[in-house]
Amino acid sequence: MSKLILQKPVISEKSEMLSEKSNKYSFVVDKRANKLEIKQAIEDKYSVNVTSVNTVIMPAKRKVKNTRSGIVIGKKSSYKKAIVSLADGEEIDFFNDL
């Protein structure tokens, strides 16, 4: 179940600052998943206690490339992002498998 809901963690400068300062982690999740399903999936996969879940749907973006054959117009799909707060003293280590 958690494999279908959680697609990947968001690893960026902003998400790393949130995890260090506020103990919040960001994930790209399935668009149809609700907050309760996201909470259950994260607790099952990472064995942590989740205190709150905030979700946001990131809008699609238009991308334009200049190539030899002319201008190519494409689109980056929209996706749902979940920001998860963990209980004090708990953390998720994404780089443990490396």
C-alpha positions as a printed NumPy array, in Angstrom:
array([[  0.   ,   0.   ,   0.   ],
       [  2.709,   2.509,   0.961],
       [  4.536,   1.804,  -2.288],
       [  1.506,   2.946,  -4.287],
       [  0.906,   6.129,  -2.261],
       [  4.484,   7.335,  -1.701],
       [  6.238,   7.947,  -5.008],
       [  9.504,   9.597,  -3.924],
       [ 10.926,  11.976,  -1.329],
       [ 11.561,  15.579,  -2.347],
       [ 15.259,  16.324,  -1.881],
       [ 16.002,  20.005,  -2.376],
       [ 17.631,  22.815,  -0.417],
       [ 14.31 ,  24.011,   0.956],
       [ 13.164,  20.543,   2.033],
       [ 16.533,  19.838,   3.689],
       [ 16.271,  23.087,   5.679],
       [ 12.742,  22.122,   6.777],
       [ 13.919,  18.705,   7.927],
       [ 16.842,  20.135,   9.905],
       [ 14.996,  23.027,  11.56 ],
       [ 11.362,  21.916,  11.868],
       [ 11.523,  18.108,  11.617],
       [  9.329,  18.188,   8.469],
       [  9.833,  15.981,   5.423],
       [  8.441,  16.362,   1.88 ],
       [  7.196,  13.577,  -0.397],
       [  5.644,  13.345,  -3.856],
       [  2.477,  11.294,  -3.391],
       [ -0.369,   9.914,  -5.477],
       [ -2.91 ,  12.612,  -6.369],
       [ -5.833,  10.491,  -5.143],
       [ -4.331,   9.846,  -1.672],
       [ -5.792,  11.68 ,   1.316],
       [ -3.992,  12.812,   4.468],
       [ -4.922,   9.753,   6.528],
       [ -3.622,   7.358,   3.861],
       [ -0.388,   9.351,   3.54 ],
       [  0.116,   9.304,   7.319],
       [ -0.442,   5.535,   7.502],
       [  1.909,   4.858,   4.565],
       [  4.761,   6.881,   6.086],
       [  4.323,   5.309,   9.517],
       [  4.381,   1.819,   7.962],
       [  7.376,   2.392,   5.696],
       [  9.682,   4.401,   7.987],
       [  8.477,   3.288,  11.493],
       [  7.995,   6.846,  12.802],
       [  5.146,   8.753,  14.474],
       [  3.565,  11.393,  12.231],
       [  1.982,  14.376,  14.006],
       [  0.551,  16.239,  10.996],
       [  0.286,  16.083,   7.205],
       [ -0.075,  19.1  ,   4.902],
       [ -0.722,  18.622,   1.197],
       [ -0.442,  20.883,  -1.827],
       [ -1.042,  20.241,  -5.524],
       [  1.832,  21.724,  -7.493],
       [  0.586,  23.139, -10.818],
       [  1.781,  22.067, -14.253],
       [  4.471,  24.187, -15.889],
       [  5.104,  24.963, -19.53 ],
       [  8.644,  24.309, -20.789],
       [ 10.176,  25.802, -23.944],
       [ 13.393,  24.581, -25.613],
       [ 15.27 ,  26.159, -28.487],
       [ 16.709,  23.452, -30.761],
       [ 18.242,  23.31 , -34.215],
       [ 14.934,  22.305, -35.72 ],
       [ 13.047,  25.118, -34.01 ],
       [ 11.185,  25.776, -30.798],
       [  9.877,  22.737, -28.908],
       [  7.086,  23.384, -26.421],
       [  6.404,  20.824, -23.713],
       [  4.752,  20.524, -20.33 ],
       [  5.823,  19.363, -16.877],
       [  2.936,  17.496, -15.238],
       [  1.29 ,  18.593, -12.019],
       [  1.796,  16.506,  -8.879],
       [  0.726,  16.329,  -5.243],
       [  3.269,  17.078,  -2.532],
       [  2.874,  16.137,   1.132],
       [  4.792,  17.865,   3.939],
       [  4.888,  15.594,   6.979],
       [  5.722,  16.653,  10.556],
       [  7.254,  14.018,  12.802],
       [  7.204,  13.691,  16.578],
       [ 10.119,  15.164,  18.554],
       [ 13.273,  13.068,  18.509],
       [ 12.39 ,  11.115,  15.357],
       [ 13.912,  11.442,  11.916],
       [ 13.952,   9.78 ,   8.496],
       [ 17.295,   8.919,   6.905],
       [ 16.873,   8.836,   3.111],
       [ 20.562,   8.123,   2.44 ],
       [ 20.837,   5.054,   4.678],
       [ 20.658,   2.624,   1.725],
       [ 23.651,   4.183,  -0.019]])
